[in-house]
Amino acid sequence: MIDWLGLHREYLRPGEMEIMVDLVRSVDAKDMLEIGCRDGRTARVMLTNVRSLRRYIGVDVPMSYQPALEHQRREMVPRPGFLAATDGRFELIIREHGSLDLTPDELPDFDAVFIDGDHSEAAVLHDSQLAAAIVRPQGIIIWHDANNGSVEVTQVLDHLRAQNWPIETVEGTWLAYRRR
């Protein structure tokens, strides 16, 4: 059981947030990166329920960004991260093209990375490679929207599995993860 703080449950299937909290707890995460933090709901719930977290960085885009998948435009918010903004452990990075404008040299290392931004194949591949470069040993990468046919996450995960990435899917959810 986790504390949802009365926040909305949009864009998540039942039980997914609880599983994400458990995955992040399982690596005793102190530093976490979220690619595609939207309104900051996930950050706020994570910061409340994962006591080991000391730093949480969310990455998002301005409203001028044009996602490759048109239907993702409806998911954008004018003030990314606002639900977590009052927590001193939360930092927000806004770039014109979000995570696509970031390189591993610009970021610290993390114990957990949650990929839930632009769901086009090119962006998910970039975000996966970025995450692999910055996640610490014994850390975890979590993807949302695996096996969701309306986005291109599954194609990337299949490609990465073919390259011997040990990616697990969580049955009955749209979550996948890789432990390092």
C-alpha positions as CSV (number, residue, x, y, z in Angstrom):
1,M,0.0,0.0,0.0
2,I,1.3,3.5,-0.8
3,D,0.1,7.0,-0.1
4,W,-1.3,8.5,-3.3
5,L,-1.8,11.9,-1.5
6,G,-5.2,12.1,-3.2
7,L,-3.5,12.7,-6.5
8,H,-5.0,11.6,-9.9
9,R,-4.3,8.2,-11.4
10,E,-4.4,9.2,-15.0
11,Y,-2.1,7.4,-17.5
12,L,-1.5,4.5,-15.1
13,R,-3.1,1.1,-15.0
14,P,-4.2,-0.3,-11.6
15,G,-1.2,-1.3,-9.4
16,E,1.5,0.3,-11.6
17,M,2.5,3.1,-9.2
18,E,2.7,0.6,-6.4
19,I,5.0,-1.6,-8.5
20,M,7.2,1.3,-9.5
21,V,7.5,2.3,-5.8
22,D,8.5,-1.3,-4.9
23,L,11.1,-1.4,-7.8
24,V,12.6,1.9,-6.7
25,R,12.7,0.8,-3.1
26,S,14.3,-2.5,-4.1
27,V,17.5,-0.7,-5.1
28,D,17.4,1.6,-2.1
29,A,17.4,4.6,-4.5
30,K,18.8,7.8,-3.3
31,D,18.9,9.6,-6.6
32,M,16.2,9.2,-9.3
33,L,15.6,10.7,-12.8
34,E,12.2,10.8,-14.4
35,I,12.1,11.5,-18.2
36,G,8.7,13.0,-18.9
37,C,7.6,14.2,-15.5
38,R,4.5,15.9,-16.8
39,D,2.7,17.5,-13.8
40,G,5.0,16.0,-11.2
41,R,2.5,13.4,-9.8
42,T,4.9,10.5,-10.1
43,A,7.7,12.5,-8.5
44,R,5.5,13.6,-5.6
45,V,4.3,10.0,-4.9
46,M,7.8,8.6,-5.2
47,L,9.3,11.3,-2.9
48,T,6.5,10.5,-0.3
49,N,6.7,6.7,-0.5
50,V,10.4,6.0,-1.1
51,R,12.1,7.2,2.1
52,S,15.6,6.7,0.8
53,L,15.2,9.3,-2.0
54,R,17.3,12.4,-1.4
55,R,17.3,13.8,-5.0
56,Y,14.7,13.6,-7.8
57,I,15.2,15.2,-11.1
58,G,12.4,15.5,-13.6
59,V,12.9,16.2,-17.3
60,D,10.2,17.7,-19.5
61,V,9.5,20.0,-22.4
62,P,7.9,23.4,-23.0
63,M,4.4,23.5,-24.5
64,S,6.1,24.5,-27.9
65,Y,7.5,20.9,-28.2
66,Q,6.0,18.8,-30.9
67,P,6.1,15.1,-29.9
68,A,6.5,12.6,-32.8
69,L,3.3,10.9,-31.8
70,E,0.6,13.5,-32.2
71,H,-1.7,12.0,-29.5
72,Q,1.0,12.7,-26.9
73,R,0.4,16.5,-27.4
74,R,-2.8,16.2,-25.3
75,E,-0.7,14.9,-22.4
76,M,1.5,17.9,-22.1
77,V,1.1,20.5,-19.3
78,P,2.0,24.2,-19.2
79,R,3.8,23.9,-15.9
80,P,5.7,20.6,-15.8
81,G,6.5,19.3,-12.4
82,F,4.2,21.6,-10.5
83,L,2.9,18.9,-8.1
84,A,6.4,18.2,-6.8
85,A,7.8,21.7,-7.0
86,T,7.5,22.5,-3.3
87,D,9.7,19.4,-2.3
88,G,13.3,20.6,-1.9
89,R,14.6,17.3,-3.2
90,F,12.9,17.9,-6.6
91,E,14.6,19.6,-9.5
92,L,13.2,20.2,-12.9
93,I,15.1,20.4,-16.2
94,I,13.2,21.9,-19.1
95,R,14.8,21.7,-22.5
96,E,13.4,22.5,-25.9
97,H,13.4,18.9,-26.9
98,G,13.4,17.4,-23.4
99,S,15.7,14.5,-22.8
100,L,16.7,14.5,-26.5
101,D,18.8,17.6,-25.6
102,L,20.6,15.9,-22.8
103,T,23.8,13.9,-22.8
104,P,25.3,11.7,-20.0
105,D,28.0,14.3,-19.3
106,E,25.3,16.8,-18.3
107,L,23.7,14.6,-15.6
108,P,24.9,12.9,-12.4
109,D,24.6,9.2,-11.9
110,F,21.3,7.8,-10.6
111,D,20.0,4.7,-8.8
112,A,16.8,4.7,-10.7
113,V,15.6,6.1,-14.0
114,F,12.0,6.2,-15.1
115,I,11.4,6.6,-18.8
116,D,7.9,8.0,-19.6
117,G,8.5,10.9,-22.0
118,D,8.2,11.1,-25.8
119,H,7.1,7.5,-26.7
120,S,8.3,7.6,-30.3
121,E,10.9,4.9,-31.2
122,A,13.8,7.4,-31.7
123,A,13.1,9.1,-28.3
124,V,12.7,5.9,-26.3
125,L,15.9,4.5,-27.8
126,H,17.7,7.7,-26.9
127,D,16.3,7.8,-23.4
128,S,17.2,4.1,-22.9
129,Q,20.8,4.7,-24.0
130,L,21.0,7.8,-21.8
131,A,19.7,5.8,-18.8
132,A,22.1,3.0,-19.4
133,A,25.0,5.5,-19.3
134,I,23.9,7.1,-16.0
135,V,22.4,4.4,-13.9
136,R,24.7,3.2,-11.1
137,P,25.6,-0.5,-10.6
138,Q,22.8,-2.2,-8.8
139,G,20.4,0.5,-10.1
140,I,17.3,0.1,-12.2
141,I,15.7,1.5,-15.4
142,I,11.9,1.4,-15.6
143,W,9.9,2.0,-18.8
144,H,6.2,2.8,-18.9
145,D,3.9,1.9,-21.8
146,A,5.6,-1.4,-22.7
147,N,3.1,-3.5,-24.7
148,N,0.9,-0.4,-25.3
149,G,0.1,-0.7,-29.0
150,S,-0.6,3.0,-29.4
151,V,3.1,4.0,-28.8
152,E,6.5,2.7,-29.9
153,V,8.1,1.6,-26.6
154,T,7.7,-2.1,-27.3
155,Q,9.7,-2.0,-30.5
156,V,12.6,-0.4,-28.7
157,L,12.5,-2.9,-25.9
158,D,12.4,-5.8,-28.4
159,H,15.4,-4.2,-30.1
160,L,17.3,-3.8,-26.8
161,R,16.5,-7.4,-25.8
162,A,18.0,-8.5,-29.1
163,Q,21.1,-6.8,-28.0
164,N,21.1,-8.8,-24.8
165,W,19.6,-6.2,-22.5
166,P,18.0,-8.2,-19.6
167,I,14.6,-6.4,-19.7
168,E,11.8,-7.9,-17.7
169,T,8.1,-7.0,-18.2
170,V,5.6,-6.9,-15.3
171,E,2.7,-9.1,-16.3
172,G,-0.7,-7.3,-16.4
173,T,0.9,-3.9,-16.6
174,W,2.6,-1.6,-19.1
175,L,5.8,-1.7,-17.1
176,A,9.2,-3.1,-18.0
177,Y,12.5,-2.8,-16.1
178,R,16.2,-3.6,-16.3
179,R,18.4,-4.0,-13.2
180,R,22.0,-3.1,-13.8
